């Protein structure tokens, strides 16, 4: 009656369950280990082989260089735009000049054709020489004698002519005395034709009446063409 109470002792049976202490799963351990190793390896690679961290001064210098490069880029782009516009203007001027040149060449071709028709229609030298003096005019202006002379070779003569022209002026002085004046000779060179024009001074008080033209071949004294023309009043 006064003895210790009976204690029931738990005895596992074949059909009973027991509680075991919980353990961290192996896959979680492996995962955490891999993360730690990967992070450590990344830090090692960055420190050993990665770019060096810049100091504050180096960073400021880098920003300054970058700003300078951007400014240079903008300046070069502005210069490129200006040069592009200049090139466009030059091309436009070149196109305009090319068009003007084509028009001028066409006009020259037409003028040459007109001159050729004019040359074919010119009367022959009265003496029948070739080269011949096809036309000439002389006018007095003050104390000077103006002249224009057209010298031509016959069609078919392709050999160029080189020589000189001499002008002998016949006239009268104020005292009534007649006289002749030889003006300086000038060179002539032509294939089909040439036009000589100019002026020469006259002696004071001399009134020209007519001019005799003499053409000589270069290196020879023989006159190959001559003609006398009255001075226009």
C-alpha positions as CSV (number, residue, x, y, z in Angstrom):
1,X,0.0,0.0,0.0
2,X,2.8,2.4,0.9
3,X,5.1,1.1,-1.8
4,X,6.3,3.3,-4.8
5,X,3.8,3.6,-7.5
6,X,4.4,1.6,-10.6
7,X,5.9,3.4,-13.6
8,X,5.0,2.4,-17.0
9,X,8.1,2.0,-19.2
10,X,7.8,2.6,-22.9
11,X,8.9,-0.2,-24.9
12,X,9.0,0.0,-28.6
13,X,7.2,-2.6,-30.4
14,X,7.6,-3.8,-33.9
15,X,4.6,-1.7,-34.9
16,X,5.6,1.5,-33.2
17,X,7.6,4.6,-34.4
18,X,10.5,6.5,-32.9
19,X,11.6,10.2,-33.4
20,X,15.1,10.7,-34.9
21,X,17.1,14.0,-34.8
22,X,16.7,16.1,-38.1
23,X,19.9,16.5,-40.2
24,X,20.7,19.1,-43.0
25,X,20.1,17.6,-46.4
26,X,23.2,16.6,-48.3
27,X,22.1,18.4,-51.4
28,X,21.8,21.7,-49.5
29,X,25.3,21.3,-48.1
30,X,26.7,20.7,-51.6
31,X,24.8,23.7,-52.9
32,X,26.1,26.0,-50.2
33,X,29.6,24.7,-50.6
34,X,29.4,25.4,-54.4
35,X,28.2,28.9,-53.9
36,X,31.0,29.7,-51.4
37,X,33.6,28.2,-53.7
38,X,32.2,30.0,-56.8
39,X,32.1,33.4,-55.0
40,X,35.7,32.8,-53.7
41,X,36.9,31.8,-57.1
42,X,35.3,34.9,-58.7
43,X,36.9,37.2,-56.2
44,X,40.2,35.5,-56.8
45,X,40.0,35.9,-60.6
46,X,38.9,39.5,-60.3
47,X,41.8,40.3,-58.0
48,X,44.4,38.3,-59.9
49,X,43.4,38.8,-63.6
50,X,40.6,41.5,-63.6
51,X,41.1,45.2,-64.3
52,X,42.8,47.2,-61.7
53,X,40.5,49.5,-59.7
54,X,41.0,53.1,-60.5
55,X,41.9,55.7,-57.9
56,X,39.9,58.9,-57.5
57,X,42.6,60.9,-59.5
58,X,42.7,58.3,-62.2
59,X,38.9,58.3,-62.5
60,X,38.8,62.1,-62.8
61,X,41.5,62.0,-65.4
62,X,39.5,59.3,-67.3
63,X,36.4,61.5,-67.2
64,X,38.5,64.5,-68.4
65,X,40.0,62.5,-71.3
66,X,36.5,61.2,-72.2
67,X,35.1,64.8,-72.3
68,X,38.1,65.9,-74.4
69,X,37.5,63.1,-76.8
70,X,33.8,64.0,-77.1
71,X,34.7,67.6,-77.8
72,X,37.3,66.6,-80.4
73,X,34.6,64.4,-82.0
74,X,32.1,67.2,-82.2
75,X,34.8,69.5,-83.6
76,X,35.7,67.0,-86.3
77,X,32.1,66.4,-87.1
78,X,31.6,70.2,-87.5
79,X,34.7,70.4,-89.7
80,X,33.5,67.5,-91.8
81,X,30.1,69.1,-92.3
82,X,31.7,72.3,-93.3
83,X,34.1,70.6,-95.8
84,X,31.1,68.6,-97.1
85,X,29.2,71.8,-97.8
86,X,32.3,73.3,-99.4
87,X,32.8,70.3,-101.6
88,X,29.1,70.5,-102.7
89,X,29.6,74.2,-103.6
90,X,32.7,73.4,-105.6
91,X,30.9,70.6,-107.4
92,X,28.1,72.9,-108.2
93,X,30.5,75.5,-109.5
94,X,32.3,72.9,-111.5
95,X,29.1,71.7,-113.1
96,X,28.1,75.3,-113.9
97,X,31.6,76.0,-115.4
98,X,31.4,72.7,-117.4
99,X,28.1,73.7,-118.8
100,X,29.5,77.2,-119.7
101,X,32.5,75.6,-121.3
102,X,30.3,73.3,-123.4
103,X,28.3,76.3,-124.5
104,X,31.5,78.3,-125.3
105,X,32.9,75.4,-127.3
106,X,29.7,75.1,-129.3
107,X,29.8,78.8,-130.0
108,X,33.5,78.6,-131.0
109,X,32.6,75.7,-133.4
110,X,29.8,77.8,-134.9
111,X,32.1,80.8,-135.2
112,X,34.8,78.7,-136.9
113,X,32.2,77.5,-139.4
114,X,31.0,81.1,-140.0
115,X,34.6,82.2,-140.5
116,X,35.3,79.4,-142.9
117,X,32.2,80.5,-144.9
118,X,33.4,84.1,-144.8
119,X,36.9,83.0,-145.8
120,X,35.6,81.0,-148.8
121,X,33.5,84.0,-149.9
122,X,36.3,86.6,-149.6
123,X,37.5,87.9,-153.0
124,X,41.0,86.8,-154.1
125,X,44.0,89.0,-154.1
126,X,43.9,91.0,-157.4
127,X,47.4,89.8,-158.2
128,X,46.4,86.2,-157.7
129,X,49.2,85.4,-155.2
130,X,49.0,83.0,-152.3
131,X,49.4,84.1,-149.6
132,X,47.5,87.1,-150.7
133,X,46.2,90.3,-149.2
134,X,42.4,89.7,-149.4
135,X,41.3,92.9,-147.6
136,X,42.8,95.9,-145.8
137,X,41.7,99.2,-144.3
138,X,43.6,102.3,-143.0
139,X,42.3,105.2,-141.0
140,X,44.0,108.3,-139.5
141,X,43.3,109.2,-136.0
142,X,45.1,112.3,-134.8
143,X,48.8,111.6,-135.4
144,X,48.4,107.9,-135.7
145,X,47.6,105.5,-138.5
146,X,45.3,102.6,-137.7
147,X,45.4,99.5,-139.9
148,X,43.6,96.2,-140.3
149,X,44.9,93.6,-142.8
150,X,43.5,90.2,-143.8
151,X,46.1,87.8,-145.3
152,X,45.0,84.4,-146.6
153,X,46.3,81.3,-148.4
154,X,44.4,79.4,-151.0
155,X,42.3,76.4,-149.8
156,X,44.3,73.3,-149.9
157,X,47.7,74.8,-148.9
158,X,48.4,73.2,-145.6
159,X,52.0,74.4,-145.2
160,X,52.1,77.3,-142.7
161,X,53.5,80.6,-143.9
162,X,55.9,82.6,-141.8
163,X,57.1,86.0,-142.8
164,X,56.7,89.8,-142.3
165,X,54.7,92.7,-143.6
166,X,56.1,96.1,-144.4
167,X,54.0,99.3,-144.7
168,X,55.0,102.3,-146.9
169,X,52.8,105.3,-146.4
170,X,52.6,108.0,-149.1
171,X,51.3,111.4,-148.2
172,X,51.8,115.1,-148.1
173,X,53.2,117.5,-145.4
174,X,51.6,120.7,-144.4
175,X,54.1,122.7,-146.5
176,X,52.7,120.9,-149.6
177,X,55.7,118.6,-150.0
178,X,55.0,114.9,-150.8
179,X,56.8,112.1,-149.0
180,X,57.0,108.4,-148.2
181,X,57.3,106.9,-144.7
182,X,58.3,103.4,-143.9
183,X,56.6,102.0,-140.8
184,X,58.2,99.3,-138.7
185,X,57.7,95.8,-140.1
186,X,55.7,93.2,-138.2
187,X,55.7,89.4,-138.3
188,X,53.0,87.3,-140.0
189,X,52.3,83.6,-139.4
190,X,49.3,81.8,-140.8
191,X,47.9,78.5,-142.1
192,X,44.6,79.4,-143.8
193,X,44.3,83.1,-142.8
194,X,45.4,85.7,-140.3
195,X,44.2,89.1,-139.3
196,X,46.7,91.8,-138.4
197,X,45.6,95.0,-136.6
198,X,47.4,97.9,-134.9
199,X,48.5,101.5,-135.1
200,X,51.7,103.4,-135.8
201,X,52.6,107.1,-135.1
202,X,52.9,109.5,-138.0
203,X,55.2,112.5,-138.3
204,X,53.7,115.8,-137.2
205,X,52.0,117.6,-140.0
206,X,51.9,114.6,-142.3
207,X,48.6,113.6,-144.0
208,X,48.6,110.0,-145.3
209,X,46.9,109.3,-148.7
210,X,47.7,105.6,-149.4
211,X,49.6,102.7,-148.0
212,X,51.5,100.0,-149.9
213,X,51.6,96.6,-148.2
214,X,54.5,94.3,-148.9
215,X,54.7,90.7,-147.6
216,X,58.0,88.7,-147.6
217,X,58.7,85.2,-146.6
218,X,60.9,84.6,-143.6
219,X,64.6,84.7,-144.6
220,X,64.0,86.0,-148.1
221,X,63.9,89.5,-149.7
222,X,61.5,88.7,-152.5
223,X,58.0,90.1,-152.2
224,X,55.4,87.4,-152.3
225,X,52.4,89.7,-152.1
226,X,51.8,93.4,-152.4
227,X,48.8,95.7,-152.5
228,X,48.1,99.5,-152.3
229,X,45.2,100.7,-150.3
230,X,43.9,104.3,-149.9
231,X,43.6,105.8,-146.5
232,X,40.0,106.5,-145.5
233,X,39.2,110.1,-144.9
